[in-house]
Amino acid sequence: MQLAKLITPKKIKTLHGKKWTFVVLILTAVSPVFSQDNSPYSRYGIGDIVPSTNIVNRGMAGVSAGYIDHMAINFNNPASYSSFQAYREKKSKKLSSGRAVLDLGLNFENRTLKEPSVAQKFTTSNALFSYVQVGVPLKQNWGLSFGLRPVSRISYKIIRNEVLKDPTTGLPIENASTLFEGDGGSYLASIGTGFSLFRREKKGLEEKLSIGFNGGYLFGEKDYSTRRVLINDTVEYYKTNYETRTNYGNLYFNAGVQYRLPLTEKMMLTLGAYGNWAQKLNGSQDRLRETYVYDDNLGNVRLDSVSDLRDLKGKVELPSSYTVGFMLQKFAVPNKEGGWMLGIDFNKQNWDNYRFYGQSDSVQNKWELRVGAQISPVPKRNYFSNIAYRFGFITGPDYVKVGKKLPQFGGSFGLGLPIGISRQAPNQVTFINMAFEYMKRGNDDNILRENLFRFSLGFSLSDIWFVKRKYD
């Protein structure tokens, strides 16, 4: 199978808004800014699984089970929502003010494909919307978050040129060219809450146990087509199209837990776990089998419909998964000591249970080991001393299995860049987060080797979202 340099740009969808408080409504309609992608492995399962963490965590290889940050939203583990900043009145449990966070991200990817037996490489690039998330404290140790993010992406276009042979004699009879094309992906619109079951002060820090839940709507589309042309100098054959389009969606849930344990006055250990149970999505499918001709003005024009079935109902069964891990954190002391974080996550996904309209696919159970760290220099007036530096490593087989297992590993580097506070808006705090990831998928034993470089850019904006009025 030879890769074809045929790439279809994605549609560009945009909305325009006037105030940053409505950015959530704006970005929920954003699709790829530009896309020239060709990922043949996205043919299987629900497509290529896109990064499921925010930009901060990606700089640390996606470590997120025990991660908590007031300036970034850890939407993987909803138990972290209990740590949104909230302030209460003295000698009262009433909330006097709270700090809301708007967290959004973009991806810029460069993908290189190579067949082991062919010297030529094939490279594509794209820019994609990554996520938009809002977090607000409802009370002290109780928070709410909502947003939208992609879950998977399908994008491939491949041409295979071959000689058809007589099954009896084995002699060549016709030349054929087949175009395999796929498009689609899935998104999750979610809302969740997290709160503390108990908390107490220990070693000058807060010890607490928190749980959280996310609920939302997972929806997506798979559009697969196979177009074949028989090439003959004397006889003209009609072109054929074998296409299946499926839309699916349903409610989706996951849950998480975190336990924060102070070890010393400057060090905290956070244990975390999150996961989801198996989900069944409702599908609606169109199956088209036709002959067609190509017209320069009209494009592909149907000649005859061999079969045209519409709105076939079925189920898309997604597997359960879980992640467990920890985050060890040493807090920085201004002008005295720097701080650091070190975390490890283990993730397991049971893709053997995946079914698409009752059919299994070339997928397997998947596991991942993620190791990540963050270093914060001694905080001083120097700008570079206030930057957070992040590192990470990830390994584990991909969930796609075509013939042999598809090994996958990679590394990451990230930066957290604070933006100065203006006099006009003293309560607004902004961070620009960057993550650089390099991933390798497959080796010479696989059909294709794939190298992926991803640059992710995130913006974390925080402001006091209300202040209780006081009267003299």
N, C-alpha and C positions, 0 to 999 in steps of 0.2 A: 504494500500500500504506500503510495507516494503522496507526500504533502503538497498541496497546491497553494500557490500564492494568490489565493482568491479570498478577499476579506470584505465582509459587508458591514459598513458603518451602522452602529445602532442609532435608533431614533433619539433625538435630544428633546427632553421635556423640561420646561422651566416655568416657574411662577415668579412673580415679582411682589415684594412687600415694602413697607415703608419703615417699620420699626423693628428693632432687633428682638423685641418681645414676641414677634410673630414669626421668627425664623423657623420655628418648628413647623408651622403651617406651610412655609415656603419650601423647605427641603424635603417634605414628605412626597413631593412630586418630582424630585430630581432623579433622573436616570443618568447613564454615563455622559460625561462632558464630551468625550470623544472615545471611540472604541474601535480598535483594529486588532481583534483578538482571535486566536485560533488555538483552542485547547482540545485536542481529540479525546482526552480522558474524561472530559465533561459529558461525553455521550452516556456514561453509566450512572446508575443511581439517580440522584436528584441534581447531578452536575458537580462541578468543582465547589467544595465547601469554602466559602470566603472566611476571612478572619472574624472570629466571634467576639473579640475583645476590643476595648477602646485603645486609642493610640498609646497611652501611657503604658498599658500592660504589654502591648506589642513590642515595645522597646526592651521588655524583659521576657521575650519569647512567649508571651500570653499567660504568664503566671497570674492567677486571679482568684483562686479559692479563698485565700486568706488576706486578700488585698483590701485596704481601706484608705481612702483619700478624700478629704473635704472638697478638693478642687477637681475631681474627676469622678465620673459615675461608673461604678463597676456593675454593669447590667447583667453580667454572668451570674453573680451571686447576689440575689436580692436582699439577703440578710445585711449587706453593707449599707442599705438605705437607712438603717437605724442610726448611722453615724453622721448624717447631714447636720451641719451646724445650726443649732437653735439656741436661743437665749431666753431665759425665763426671768420673771421679776424676782427680786430678793424676797425671801421668806414666802414664796408662792410657787405653785406648780404651773401657773398660767404663762403662756408663751408671749414674750414681749416683742421679739423680732426673730427673723430667720434668714438664712442666706441661701438663695436659689442658685442653681448651677445649670448653665446651658453648655452641653458638650456635643461637639460635632466633628466629623472627620471626612477626609477625602483620601483616595488611594491613587497612586500613579505606578503602573506596573509595566515591566518589560519581561517578556517570556521568550526563551530560546528553545526550539525543538530540534532534536537530532535523531535520525535513525542510525543504529549501530553500523549498518552495512553501507551507509552512504556518507560521503565526506561533507556534503552540503548541509548547511544549517538554515533554519527558518526562524526569523525573529519578528515579533509583533509587540505593539505597545497600546496601552489604553489608560484612561483616567476615569475613575468611578466614584460615585457617591458611596460612602462607607457607613455612616450612621448619623442620627441626630437624636439626642436624649436630653430630657429636662428632669432635674431632681429638686424637690422642695421638702423642707422639714414641716411636718404637721404639728408635732409636739417634740419636746426634748426626748431623744431616743426613739423617735418614730418618724419615718420618712416615706415619701411617695416619689415614684419616677415613671415616666412614660416616654415613648419614642418610636422610631422606625429604623429598621436596619435590614440589609439583604442577608440571606442565609446561604444561598447557592447561586451559581451562574452557569448557564449552558451556552457555549459559543464555539462552534467548530465548522470547518468547511474543507473537505478533503476530496480529491479526485483520484480515482483508480483507473488506469488504462490497462486493458488485458485482452488476451486472445481467447475467444470462446472455442471450445473443441467439441467434436462429436463424441458423445459419451460411449459409443460403441467402438469406433475405430481409433479415437484419440487424435484424429486429424483436425487441424484448425479449420474453422468454417466462417467466423466473423470476428472483426475487431469491435470492442465495446469500450465506451467511456462512461464511468459511473460517478456521479456527484453525491456525496454524503454530506448533508447539512443539518445543523441543529441550532436552535435558538431558545432562549427562555431563562428561567431561574425562579427563585422563590424569595419572599420577603416576610418579615414578621413585624406587625404593629402590636405593641405591648404596653401594658400598664402594670405596675407592681408596687408592693409595699413591704417594708421591713421594720421590725420593732424589737426591742429588748425584752426578754422574759424576766431577767433580773440583772442588777448592777450594784456594785459597791466599790468603795475606794480601797485600793491596796497598793502599798509602797508609793503613795503619792499619785498613782495613776488609776484609771477606771477599769475594773474587771467587769465583764458583762458577757451574757449569752444572748445572741440575737438570732431570729429566724426571719425568713422573707419568702414572698411568693410573687411570681410573675404570671400574668394571664394575658392572652392576646389572640390575634387572628393570624394564622400562617397561611399564606396563599402563594400560588405560583403557576407557571406554565411550562409545558414541554412541547416543542414543535420539531418533530423529526421528519426529514424527507430523504428519499433516495430517488434520484433521477438518472435514467439510463438512456444512452444513445448508441445505436448500432451503426458502425461506420462501414459503408460499402460504396464502391465507385459506380456500380451499375444499378443497384436496387436501393430505393429510398424507403427507410423505415420510419414509422412514427416514434416520437420520443415518449417515454413512459414516466409517470410520477407515482410513487408509493409514499404517501404522507399520513402521519398521525399527529393530531394536535390535541393536547390535553390541558384542561384548566382544573385546578384543584384548590381546596381550602377548607379550613375548619378551625375551631378553637384550639389553643395550644397552651400548655401549662408547664412550669418548672418551679422548683423550690430550692432553698439553700439555708445553711446554718453557719454561724461563725461564733467562736469562743475566744475572747480576748483575755489573755493572762499576763499581767505584769510580772516580770522576772526581777527587775531592779527598778530604781527610780528613773532610769533612762532607757530601759529596754523592755520591749513588749513582744510576746509570742501570740500570734493569731492562728488558730486552727480553723479550717474551713472545708465545706463540702457543698456541692450543689449537683442537681441532675434533673432529668425528666423521665417520665414513664413513656411507654410506647404510645404513639398517637395514630389515629386513623383519620385521614382526610377524605373528603367527598370529592370525587372526580367527575368531570363531564368531558367526553372524548368524541372527536370527529375522525373518521377513517376514510381516506380518499384514495382511490385507485383509478388512474385516468391515463389517457393518451393526449398529447398536446403538441402544438407547434409554437415556434417562437416568432413573434412579429416585432419589427424594429420600433413600431409606434405603440403597440399594445402590450408588449411583453409576452409572457406565456399565455397562450390561448388554448382552452380545452377543446379537444375534438370529440372525445367520447368518454363517458363515465362508466368504467367497468364496475365500480362499486362506490357508493357514496352514502355512508352511514353517519348519522348525526346524533349528538347528545346521548351517547352511550354512557350509562352510569356505572361507576365502579369505585373502588377504594385504593388509596395510596397509604400503605402502612409504613410509618417511620419507626425506627428502633428506639429503645431506651438508651440512656447514657448517664454516666456519673463522673464527677471529678472530685478528687480529694487532695488536700495539700496544706501547706503552712506558710506563714510569712514571719520571719524574725526581723525585728526592727529596732535600731538604736536611734534615739532622737538626737538631733543636733542642738547645740547650745551656742547662741549668738556670741561671736568673737572668742569662743573658747574651743569648742569641739564640733567636728563634722558629724554627719549621720549616715546611716546606710540601711539597706534592706536586703534580705536574702530569702528567696522563696523557691519552693519545689511543688509542682502539681503533677498528678497522674490522672489521665483521662482514659475512659473505656467507652466504646460505642458498639452496640450489638447489631451490626449491619447484616448478619446472617438472617435476621428476622424481617428484613426489608422485602416488601411485596408491592408491585405496581400492577394493578388490575389482576391480582392473583398470581402474577408471574415473578419469579426471582430474577436476579440480574448478576452481572459479573462483579459482585462486591463481597467483602469479607468483614469480619469483626476487626475493629481498629483500636489501637491503643497509642497513647502519646505520653512521653515524659518531657516535661518542661522545667528548665532551671533558669532562674532570672535573678538579677541583682540591680540595685540602685545605689549610687554613691553621691552624697551631698557634701561638698567641701565646707570648711568652717565659714558660717555666714558672716560676711563683712559688707562694707559699703561697695567693694569691688563687684561689678556686675557678674563676672564669671564665677565668683564664689557662691552665687545664688542659683546657678544652673544645676539641675539634677542630671546626672549621667547614668545611663541604663545599659545593661548588657543581658544577653540571654542565649540559650541553646535549646533546640527542640529535636527530638528524634522519635521514630515510630513508623510503621508501615502505613501507607495510604489505604483508604477503604475500598478503592478500586482494585480489582484483581483480574487481569486479562492474561490468562495462562499462568504466569508466575506472580509471586507477590511483588508489590511495587514499593520498594524502600523509599523512605523520605527522611531528610534531616536538613537542618539549617541553623543559622545564627542571626542575631539581631543586635542593633545598637540604637539607642534613643537619647533624646535630649528634652528636658523640660525648661523652657525659656520664659521667665517671668517678664511681664510688661509693666512699666512704671505706672503708678497711680497718679491720676490727674487731680488738680485742685477742684475742677468743676464736678468731678464724680469721685469723691474720696472713698466711697464704699465699694466701688467697682474694682474687681481684681481679675486680671486676664493672664492666661498662660497659653503659649504656643508650644505644642508638643510635636516632636518629630520622631519617626521610627524608620529605620533602614533594615530591611529583612532580605536575606538571601536564602533561597530554598532549592534543594535538589530533589527531584523525584525520578526514580528509576535508575537503571544501570544498563550495561551491555547485554544483560540477559532478558531485558524487556523490549517490547516493540519500539518504544520511544523513550528517550531520555529528555527530561524537561528541567531547565534551569529558570528560576523565577527571581527577579529582583523587584522588590516593592518598596516604594517610598510613601509613607503615610504622613499626612499633615492634619493635625487636630487643633481645635480651638476650644479652650475651656474658659467660659465667661461666668463670673460670679458677682452677685449684687444682693444687697438687702432687699428682700421681696416684700416686706411690710414692717412697719414700726408702729407699735401701739401708741396712740396719742396720749399725751399727758397734759393735764390742765392744772394751773395754779389755783 
